[in-house]
């Protein structure tokens, strides 16, 4: 039976897998391989890039359908062979194709998320990526991870708040003094807001956290990976 003219064709169901993150021009981009089955046994694929500070699909840029194979597995194999230089080239090409409105300010909540992610990553060091085990005797390392954990809790809370509501809350915390993230004072203003939010959160003390962390390190690693590497709430 033919579809009526008013019916829209069905959109192929798309599947995605993370290819990690890219750094270009001081910005971090999440990289994804998107695949879908078009007709019969033909599979298509493309690479999508999303700014790490953004949760909006409208901020995403993508390549054309650069993969065309008989199976999804074949596309995965080819994607695994893409090196970082080639992925960076694809990102540059995608950015050139879709002209971004550079004068449009990044949403305030996204700016705080990016700043918190950077601070948390600096404190956590290579613990997340290298699967390094932390012992009870490494107090300084544990304290750094504890500070990273506290920052992550603030980041998690901010992401739970509506973007517009968060902007209004920041205005109230700073008594209507606007944050300009291009000024030298942006970190100082952001620190005021972050410290205020952190003071309201029911966070555990260091001793309680350390005991739980040492007992369940992989749970903390999965939480951090989901929040920062996958860019979504755990």
C-alpha positions as a Markdown table, in Angstrom:
| # | Residue | x | y | z |
|---|---|---|---|---|
| 1 | Unk | 0.0 | 0.0 | 0.0 |
| 2 | Unk | 1.4 | 3.4 | -0.9 |
| 3 | Unk | 1.6 | 6.1 | 1.7 |
| 4 | Unk | -0.7 | 9.1 | 1.3 |
| 5 | Unk | 1.0 | 12.4 | 0.2 |
| 6 | Unk | 0.4 | 13.8 | 3.6 |
| 7 | Unk | 2.3 | 11.1 | 5.4 |
| 8 | Unk | 6.0 | 11.8 | 6.0 |
| 9 | Unk | 8.5 | 9.0 | 5.2 |
| 10 | Unk | 9.8 | 7.2 | 8.2 |
| 11 | Unk | 13.2 | 8.4 | 9.5 |
| 12 | Unk | 15.7 | 5.5 | 9.8 |
| 13 | Unk | 16.4 | 4.6 | 13.3 |
| 14 | Unk | 19.8 | 5.9 | 14.2 |
| 15 | Unk | 22.4 | 4.4 | 16.6 |
| 16 | Unk | 25.3 | 6.2 | 18.1 |
| 17 | Unk | 28.6 | 5.3 | 19.8 |
| 18 | Unk | 31.2 | 7.6 | 21.4 |
| 19 | Unk | 34.5 | 8.1 | 19.6 |
| 20 | Unk | 35.9 | 10.2 | 22.5 |
| 21 | Unk | 36.7 | 13.9 | 22.6 |
| 22 | Unk | 38.7 | 16.3 | 20.3 |
| 23 | Unk | 40.4 | 19.5 | 21.2 |
| 24 | Unk | 40.5 | 22.3 | 18.6 |
| 25 | Unk | 41.1 | 26.0 | 19.0 |
| 26 | Unk | 40.8 | 25.7 | 22.8 |
| 27 | Unk | 37.4 | 24.0 | 22.6 |
| 28 | Unk | 36.4 | 20.5 | 23.5 |
| 29 | Unk | 34.1 | 18.5 | 21.2 |
| 30 | Unk | 32.4 | 15.2 | 21.8 |
| 31 | Unk | 32.7 | 12.9 | 18.8 |
| 32 | Unk | 30.1 | 10.3 | 17.8 |
| 33 | Unk | 29.7 | 7.7 | 15.1 |
| 34 | Unk | 26.1 | 7.6 | 13.9 |
| 35 | Unk | 24.8 | 4.6 | 11.9 |
| 36 | Unk | 21.5 | 3.6 | 10.4 |
| 37 | Unk | 20.1 | 1.1 | 8.0 |
| 38 | Unk | 18.6 | 2.9 | 5.0 |
| 39 | Unk | 17.2 | 0.3 | 2.6 |
| 40 | Unk | 17.6 | -3.4 | 2.5 |
| 41 | Unk | 21.0 | -4.4 | 3.9 |
| 42 | Unk | 22.7 | -1.1 | 3.2 |
| 43 | Unk | 24.1 | 0.7 | 6.2 |
| 44 | Unk | 25.1 | 4.4 | 6.3 |
| 45 | Unk | 27.2 | 6.3 | 8.7 |
| 46 | Unk | 28.5 | 9.7 | 9.6 |
| 47 | Unk | 30.5 | 11.5 | 12.3 |
| 48 | Unk | 28.8 | 14.0 | 14.6 |
| 49 | Unk | 30.5 | 16.5 | 16.8 |
| 50 | Unk | 28.9 | 18.3 | 19.7 |
| 51 | Unk | 30.6 | 21.0 | 21.9 |
| 52 | Unk | 31.3 | 19.6 | 25.4 |
| 53 | Unk | 29.6 | 22.6 | 27.0 |
| 54 | Unk | 26.3 | 22.1 | 25.1 |
| 55 | Unk | 23.3 | 19.8 | 25.5 |
| 56 | Unk | 21.6 | 21.1 | 22.4 |
| 57 | Unk | 21.3 | 19.1 | 19.2 |
| 58 | Unk | 21.2 | 22.5 | 17.3 |
| 59 | Unk | 24.8 | 23.1 | 18.3 |
| 60 | Unk | 25.9 | 19.8 | 16.7 |
| 61 | Unk | 27.8 | 19.7 | 13.4 |
| 62 | Unk | 28.2 | 16.6 | 11.3 |
| 63 | Unk | 29.8 | 15.2 | 8.2 |
| 64 | Unk | 27.9 | 13.9 | 5.3 |
| 65 | Unk | 27.2 | 10.1 | 5.0 |
| 66 | Unk | 30.9 | 9.1 | 4.6 |
| 67 | Unk | 30.3 | 5.4 | 5.3 |
| 68 | Unk | 28.2 | 3.1 | 3.0 |
| 69 | Unk | 28.6 | -0.6 | 3.8 |
| 70 | Unk | 26.7 | -3.9 | 3.8 |
| 71 | Unk | 26.8 | -4.1 | 7.6 |
| 72 | Unk | 27.0 | -1.9 | 10.7 |
| 73 | Unk | 30.1 | -3.9 | 11.8 |
| 74 | Unk | 32.0 | -2.9 | 8.7 |
| 75 | Unk | 31.3 | 0.7 | 9.5 |
| 76 | Unk | 32.5 | 0.2 | 13.0 |
| 77 | Unk | 35.7 | -1.3 | 11.7 |
| 78 | Unk | 36.4 | 1.6 | 9.4 |
| 79 | Unk | 35.6 | 4.2 | 12.1 |
| 80 | Unk | 38.1 | 2.5 | 14.5 |
| 81 | Unk | 40.7 | 3.1 | 11.8 |
| 82 | Unk | 40.2 | 6.9 | 11.8 |
| 83 | Unk | 43.1 | 8.6 | 13.5 |
| 84 | Unk | 42.8 | 11.8 | 15.5 |
| 85 | Unk | 44.3 | 14.0 | 12.7 |
| 86 | Unk | 41.6 | 12.8 | 10.3 |
| 87 | Unk | 38.8 | 13.3 | 12.9 |
| 88 | Unk | 40.1 | 16.8 | 13.5 |
| 89 | Unk | 40.0 | 17.4 | 9.7 |
| 90 | Unk | 36.5 | 16.2 | 9.5 |
| 91 | Unk | 35.5 | 18.5 | 12.4 |
| 92 | Unk | 37.1 | 21.5 | 10.7 |
| 93 | Unk | 35.2 | 20.6 | 7.5 |
| 94 | Unk | 31.9 | 20.2 | 9.3 |
| 95 | Unk | 32.4 | 23.6 | 11.1 |
| 96 | Unk | 33.2 | 25.2 | 7.7 |
| 97 | Unk | 30.1 | 23.7 | 6.2 |
| 98 | Unk | 27.8 | 24.8 | 9.0 |
| 99 | Unk | 28.7 | 28.4 | 9.8 |
| 100 | Unk | 28.4 | 28.9 | 13.5 |
| 101 | Unk | 27.1 | 32.1 | 14.9 |
| 102 | Unk | 30.3 | 33.1 | 16.8 |
| 103 | Unk | 28.8 | 36.2 | 18.3 |
| 104 | Unk | 26.0 | 34.3 | 20.1 |
| 105 | Unk | 27.0 | 33.9 | 23.7 |
| 106 | Unk | 27.3 | 30.4 | 25.2 |
| 107 | Unk | 24.4 | 29.7 | 27.6 |
| 108 | Unk | 25.5 | 30.5 | 31.2 |
| 109 | Unk | 24.8 | 27.0 | 32.5 |
| 110 | Unk | 27.0 | 25.5 | 29.7 |
| 111 | Unk | 29.9 | 27.9 | 30.7 |
| 112 | Unk | 29.7 | 26.8 | 34.3 |
| 113 | Unk | 29.7 | 23.2 | 33.2 |
| 114 | Unk | 32.7 | 23.6 | 31.0 |
| 115 | Unk | 34.6 | 25.4 | 33.8 |
| 116 | Unk | 33.7 | 22.8 | 36.4 |
| 117 | Unk | 34.7 | 19.9 | 34.0 |
| 118 | Unk | 38.1 | 21.5 | 33.5 |
| 119 | Unk | 38.7 | 22.0 | 37.2 |
| 120 | Unk | 37.5 | 18.5 | 38.1 |
| 121 | Unk | 39.7 | 16.9 | 35.4 |
| 122 | Unk | 42.8 | 18.8 | 36.7 |
| 123 | Unk | 42.2 | 17.5 | 40.2 |
| 124 | Unk | 41.4 | 13.9 | 39.2 |
| 125 | Unk | 44.5 | 13.7 | 37.0 |
| 126 | Unk | 45.0 | 10.4 | 35.2 |
| 127 | Unk | 42.9 | 8.4 | 37.6 |
| 128 | Unk | 39.9 | 8.2 | 35.3 |
| 129 | Unk | 41.7 | 7.3 | 32.1 |
| 130 | Unk | 44.4 | 5.0 | 33.4 |
| 131 | Unk | 42.3 | 2.9 | 35.9 |
| 132 | Unk | 44.9 | 3.7 | 38.5 |
| 133 | Unk | 44.2 | 2.1 | 41.9 |
| 134 | Unk | 44.3 | 4.5 | 44.9 |
| 135 | Unk | 45.4 | 3.2 | 48.3 |
| 136 | Unk | 44.4 | 4.4 | 51.8 |
| 137 | Unk | 48.0 | 5.7 | 52.4 |
| 138 | Unk | 47.8 | 8.2 | 49.4 |
| 139 | Unk | 46.1 | 10.9 | 51.4 |
| 140 | Unk | 47.0 | 13.8 | 49.1 |
| 141 | Unk | 45.8 | 11.9 | 46.1 |
| 142 | Unk | 42.6 | 11.0 | 47.9 |
| 143 | Unk | 42.1 | 14.7 | 48.9 |
| 144 | Unk | 42.4 | 15.8 | 45.3 |
| 145 | Unk | 39.9 | 13.2 | 44.2 |
| 146 | Unk | 37.6 | 14.3 | 47.0 |
| 147 | Unk | 37.7 | 17.9 | 45.7 |
| 148 | Unk | 37.1 | 16.6 | 42.2 |
| 149 | Unk | 34.1 | 14.7 | 43.6 |
| 150 | Unk | 32.7 | 17.9 | 45.3 |
| 151 | Unk | 33.0 | 19.8 | 42.0 |
| 152 | Unk | 31.2 | 17.0 | 40.1 |
| 153 | Unk | 28.3 | 17.2 | 42.6 |
| 154 | Unk | 28.0 | 21.0 | 41.9 |
| 155 | Unk | 28.1 | 20.3 | 38.2 |
| 156 | Unk | 25.5 | 17.6 | 38.5 |
| 157 | Unk | 23.2 | 19.9 | 40.5 |
| 158 | Unk | 23.6 | 22.7 | 37.9 |
| 159 | Unk | 22.6 | 20.4 | 35.1 |
| 160 | Unk | 19.4 | 19.5 | 36.9 |
| 161 | Unk | 18.3 | 23.1 | 37.0 |
| 162 | Unk | 16.5 | 24.7 | 34.1 |
| 163 | Unk | 18.9 | 26.9 | 32.1 |
| 164 | Unk | 16.8 | 30.0 | 32.5 |
| 165 | Unk | 16.2 | 29.4 | 36.2 |
| 166 | Unk | 19.9 | 28.9 | 36.6 |
| 167 | Unk | 20.6 | 32.3 | 35.0 |
| 168 | Unk | 18.2 | 34.0 | 37.3 |
| 169 | Unk | 19.7 | 32.2 | 40.3 |
| 170 | Unk | 23.2 | 33.4 | 39.3 |
| 171 | Unk | 21.9 | 37.0 | 39.1 |
| 172 | Unk | 20.5 | 36.7 | 42.7 |
| 173 | Unk | 23.7 | 35.2 | 44.1 |
| 174 | Unk | 25.8 | 38.0 | 42.5 |
| 175 | Unk | 23.2 | 40.6 | 43.4 |
| 176 | Unk | 22.4 | 41.3 | 39.8 |
| 177 | Unk | 26.1 | 41.8 | 38.8 |
| 178 | Unk | 26.4 | 40.3 | 35.4 |
| 179 | Unk | 29.1 | 37.8 | 34.5 |
| 180 | Unk | 31.1 | 38.5 | 31.4 |
| 181 | Unk | 33.0 | 35.3 | 30.7 |
| 182 | Unk | 35.4 | 37.3 | 28.5 |
| 183 | Unk | 36.7 | 39.4 | 31.4 |
| 184 | Unk | 39.5 | 38.6 | 33.8 |
| 185 | Unk | 37.0 | 38.5 | 36.7 |
| 186 | Unk | 35.0 | 35.6 | 35.3 |
| 187 | Unk | 36.7 | 32.9 | 37.4 |
| 188 | Unk | 36.2 | 35.0 | 40.6 |
| 189 | Unk | 32.5 | 35.5 | 39.9 |
| 190 | Unk | 32.1 | 31.8 | 39.0 |
| 191 | Unk | 33.9 | 30.8 | 42.2 |
| 192 | Unk | 31.4 | 32.8 | 44.2 |
| 193 | Unk | 28.5 | 31.0 | 42.6 |
| 194 | Unk | 30.1 | 27.6 | 42.9 |
| 195 | Unk | 31.0 | 28.0 | 46.5 |
| 196 | Unk | 27.4 | 29.2 | 47.3 |
| 197 | Unk | 25.9 | 26.2 | 45.6 |
| 198 | Unk | 28.3 | 23.8 | 47.2 |
| 199 | Unk | 27.5 | 25.2 | 50.7 |
| 200 | Unk | 23.9 | 24.1 | 50.2 |
| 201 | Unk | 24.6 | 20.6 | 49.1 |
| 202 | Unk | 24.6 | 17.7 | 51.7 |
| 203 | Unk | 28.1 | 16.5 | 50.8 |
| 204 | Unk | 29.9 | 13.9 | 53.0 |
| 205 | Unk | 33.0 | 14.9 | 54.9 |
| 206 | Unk | 36.4 | 13.7 | 53.7 |
| 207 | Unk | 36.7 | 10.7 | 56.0 |
| 208 | Unk | 33.2 | 9.3 | 55.1 |
| 209 | Unk | 33.8 | 9.9 | 51.4 |
| 210 | Unk | 37.3 | 8.2 | 51.5 |
| 211 | Unk | 35.9 | 5.1 | 53.2 |
| 212 | Unk | 33.2 | 4.7 | 50.6 |
| 213 | Unk | 35.5 | 5.6 | 47.7 |
| 214 | Unk | 38.1 | 3.0 | 48.7 |
| 215 | Unk | 35.3 | 0.4 | 49.1 |
| 216 | Unk | 33.6 | 1.2 | 45.7 |
| 217 | Unk | 36.2 | 2.9 | 43.4 |
| 218 | Unk | 34.7 | 1.5 | 40.2 |
| 219 | Unk | 31.3 | 3.0 | 41.0 |
| 220 | Unk | 33.0 | 6.5 | 41.3 |
| 221 | Unk | 34.9 | 5.9 | 38.1 |
| 222 | Unk | 31.7 | 5.0 | 36.2 |
| 223 | Unk | 30.0 | 8.1 | 37.6 |
| 224 | Unk | 32.8 | 10.4 | 36.6 |
| 225 | Unk | 33.1 | 8.8 | 33.1 |
| 226 | Unk | 29.3 | 9.2 | 32.5 |
| 227 | Unk | 29.3 | 12.8 | 33.6 |
| 228 | Unk | 32.4 | 14.0 | 31.8 |
| 229 | Unk | 33.3 | 11.6 | 29.0 |
| 230 | Unk | 29.7 | 10.9 | 27.8 |
| 231 | Unk | 28.4 | 14.3 | 28.7 |
| 232 | Unk | 25.2 | 13.1 | 30.3 |
| 233 | Unk | 23.8 | 12.8 | 33.8 |
| 234 | Unk | 24.6 | 9.4 | 35.5 |
